[in-house]
Amino acid sequence: MLIGAALVAAYFWATPAHLWQAPPLLKPAPQGRMPASDHWRMTFASDADTTMVHAASMVELPDGRLRAFWFAGSREGASDVAIHSALFDPRNGSWADEHVAVTREQIADQWGRYVRKLGNAVPVLDDNGHMRLFVVAVSFGGWAASRLVVLGSDDLGTSWQFEDALTTSPFMNISTLVKAPPIRYSDGTVGLPVYHEMLGKFGEILRLDPQNHILGKARIGHGRKAIQPLVLVDSPTHAAAFLRNEQRPNNGHLYQSHSVNGGWDWQPLTYSRLTNPSSALGGVVIAPGHWLLATNCNTEERDDLCIRETRDGGASWTPRWFFHNRQAWRDDQMQPRPFLNMIDNELDKTVQVDNPARYLDRVRENKCRRGECTFQYDYPYMLRASNGDLHVLYTWNKAAIRHAWLRADGGGA
């Protein structure tokens, strides 16, 4: 007991709220307008090649295409899980076939260290065209024993080479994970929102130069049960962070924090007005104080998915769009036949599904157990493209990566 307490104390003593000199100013996203249409176009980024998919991310390429990433395999944490990728071309509104981008064997061979499993992956496209992919890798234990490895690509994500393993913690350098998009600074460095799950659960921002040197880190609040920070930047000095709340039993609302000095210091965590069942979120900034957040919008389950909007910096929120809402069936013991009929109806509303039966089979494998089935729509990752289009990728019943696209010009194609 005393040894455990000493380790906890040493860990938190060694990771104070900030370990850097004041960073340069933040680089907010260009201001824009909301799309004129409410018609979201739904399709799939993944091809149902594997039983399970999860935790999508994406980045816009210089020509306006999107490259998406997610992890896929027989089940989460399995040895066959790899990072998959696909390209979306908005000019014809279609996704190219998915392919395996990175495997654990590839990372292990190039790193010279055993890799047991892979998890979340987040891309960064640097100003010089070099792309980096930050991947959660585990050599032993569970996600709390993870490390962040960095792969690099000079062909916009077509091929990858191991670059580095980040040293982020003095405690065996483990328990660092990533989920949300990076933020950017005026000098070309990036801020990577990360979180820790060993001993305490908390979020941080790592400031990295293009060579993956950690120039500093800042703790987001001082909580012990807050993970997966999403950071929204709407001025050179102001940023807002929203985090999953794992402080049971009071985990039905997101945590939030603010920084008014460029992410150097963060206010103590408080409960936001946003209900959430301790699940991941995505979001974008439209203009200062005008934000969109995509997440599950109830306090209990991941059986809905909506986008909320604020125009007053989070003082008030309104539901803007609902992609799914299965609350009416939450307490029912859903039998496979009616459940799969409802899933089949969702497939009918999805464009460019070459083999609907295959997706239906994947959902049955993932979400029907012992004669009962449950809905799952979670882990959204949101991007506002340079032309103003809104894109959301999310896990659809653990069986596919679903893509929601809202064109800025109001078009429906």
Number of C-alpha atoms within 10 A of each C-alpha: 6 7 8 10 11 10 14 16 12 13 18 14 10 13 16 12 18 19 15 13 10 13 18 18 18 25 20 21 20 13 12 15 11 16 16 12 13 15 16 20 18 20 21 21 27 27 20 22 17 17 21 23 30 26 24 32 28 25 23 20 17 11 7 15 17 19 22 25 31 28 28 31 19 14 17 18 17 13 16 17 24 23 23 21 25 22 23 20 14 15 9 8 15 15 22 14 13 17 17 15 18 23 18 20 17 16 23 16 12 12 16 9 11 15 20 19 24 28 25 21 27 24 24 20 19 15 10 9 14 15 21 24 23 23 26 23 30 24 17 13 10 13 22 18 20 26 26 25 20 23 20 21 18 14 11 18 23 13 12 20 17 19 18 17 17 18 16 20 15 12 15 11 15 23 26 24 27 24 29 28 26 21 23 21 18 13 12 15 24 24 24 25 27 27 25 26 20 18 16 19 20 24 31 24 23 24 24 20 15 15 9 17 14 18 16 18 26 22 24 34 23 18 18 17 19 28 30 25 30 27 28 26 25 24 17 18 17 18 23 22 24 29 28 25 28 20 16 9 7 12 21 23 24 26 29 27 20 22 19 15 17 21 29 23 17 24 16 14 19 15 17 17 14 22 18 24 21 27 25 26 27 27 25 23 22 21 19 19 20 19 21 22 25 27 28 30 24 20 17 16 21 27 21 20 24 20 21 20 21 19 16 12 15 17 10 13 17 12 14 14 15 15 13 16 18 15 15 8 13 16 8 11 12 17 15 18 12 11 20 19 12 13 17 16 10 12 20 12 12 17 13 15 15 9 11 14 12 16 23 17 14 21 26 20 16 20 18 18 12 7 10 14 22 24 26 22 24 27 27 32 27 26 22 21 17 14 11 19 18 19 21 25 28 30 22 20 26 24 28 26 29 21 25 19 21 24 23 19 13 14 14 13 13
